[in-house]
Amino acid sequence: MLPVECLTILSNPVEASSSPSLLLYPFLPRSPFLQTLPSHTHNHSTNYTLHKLKMEQSQEEPTKKPPPPLRSSPPAIILRRFEPSPSDATTLFSWASDPRVTRFLRRGPVPDSDAALRYITDHILPHPWYRAICVPPSDTPVGSISIKPGPVQEKNTRFRSASVGYRLAHAHWGRGIATAALRAVAAAAAFAEWLQLDRLKAVADVENLASQRVLEKAGFRREGVLRKYVRLKGEETRDVVMYSLLSTDDTNE
Ligand SMILES: CC(C)(COP(=O)(O)OP(=O)(O)OC[C@H]1O[C@@H](n2cnc3c(N)ncnc32)[C@H](O)[C@@H]1OP(=O)(O)O)[C@@H](O)C(=O)NCCC(=O)NCCS
């Protein structure tokens, strides 16, 4: 019996009944590798758990085509909801207060853990889709990723596009974590939760090369530079690069 590894992203059918459980092969094109799995009783609402699943290739079935070989192993991640707890507030503060993390973000550093708790309560909890990025077995957030659908188009109350944002604690940069989270979001969450969604978009500062690279690795396409598009921290207005991923995009190009 030859063990072959693949990855799963499992969603909870309780809250996100329209969101199937998904099987995703890492670092390979999105759509051809998604597959519906049987219903799963995971205990977190709309949490996306990326974990290893062992598959066995039966020697009795020599004609069965094995999955394509893995080019590299992305890190396992868990996307979970933030809790309005001192623990999550303290952790959020630990990296949201870091100027290296907030450099290209509209909001400045969070000043203290009380402000972090208020941010969780006032901004994160009412947000349509905002998740903590955790690296198992730890349940401690090392970053966040969010999707905001909209705007609603005239004569059509259904969302057709949504914006993605993400950030990660500096100590965890360069390990593929943001790419894994974005892939999980792009593949498993957005188009599954908002079925009418045509377009996921993200903007990255022209100097934020790491974020641009993350978007490209996750299959987003570079559309162009928007000049003087975002005002950072009430100061300078910056040029950004617009990226998008369409529900119809073939990322196998
Ligand atoms: C952008 C950010 C989320 C990336 O997270 P990450 O987990 O380190 O990203 P990954 O490891 O998945 O990929 C980073 C890629 O950028 C590349 N990269 C990093 N710094 C780079 C630089 N200065 N120039 C060019 N490429 C760079 C890495 O080499 C890697 O690409 P590779 O896999 O081809 O080698 C993280 O740096 C961050 O939180 N930054 C602050 C917040 C932020 O800017 N958020 C995005 C707002 S649009």
The ligand as an ORCA input file, in Angstrom:
! r2SCAN-3c Opt
* xyz 0 1
  C       1.872     40.063      2.778
  C       1.909     38.966      3.836
  C       0.479     38.630      4.244
  C       2.592     37.735      3.221
  O       2.483     36.648      4.135
  P       3.445     35.368      4.016
  O       2.789     34.247      4.754
  O       4.820     35.734      4.397
  O       3.380     35.062      2.447
  P       3.861     33.723      1.738
  O       4.969     33.110      2.546
  O       2.664     32.895      1.448
  O       4.448     34.262      0.359
  C       5.285     35.408      0.319
  C       5.933     35.506     -1.060
  O       6.409     36.843     -1.234
  C       7.785     36.807     -1.527
  N       8.358     38.017     -0.973
  C       8.466     38.368      0.322
  N       9.048     39.569      0.409
  C       9.299     39.979     -0.868
  C       9.893     41.133     -1.431
  N      10.320     42.135     -0.669
  N       9.992     41.209     -2.767
  C       9.546     40.214     -3.563
  N       8.949     39.086     -3.090
  C       8.854     38.993     -1.749
  C       8.284     35.547     -0.864
  O       9.510     35.135     -1.416
  C       7.131     34.601     -1.184
  O       7.164     34.186     -2.536
  P       7.780     32.739     -2.967
  O       6.960     31.700     -2.261
  O       7.636     32.698     -4.449
  O       9.221     32.732     -2.513
  C       2.715     39.381      5.093
  O       3.969     39.820      4.677
  C       2.023     40.499      5.863
  O       1.209     40.242      6.733
  N       2.330     41.765      5.559
  C       1.747     42.899      6.276
  C       0.257     43.071      5.991
  C      -0.022     43.184      4.522
  O       0.738     43.799      3.784
  N      -1.154     42.604      4.095
  C      -1.558     42.619      2.704
  C      -2.284     43.867      2.417
  S      -2.723     43.902      0.669
*
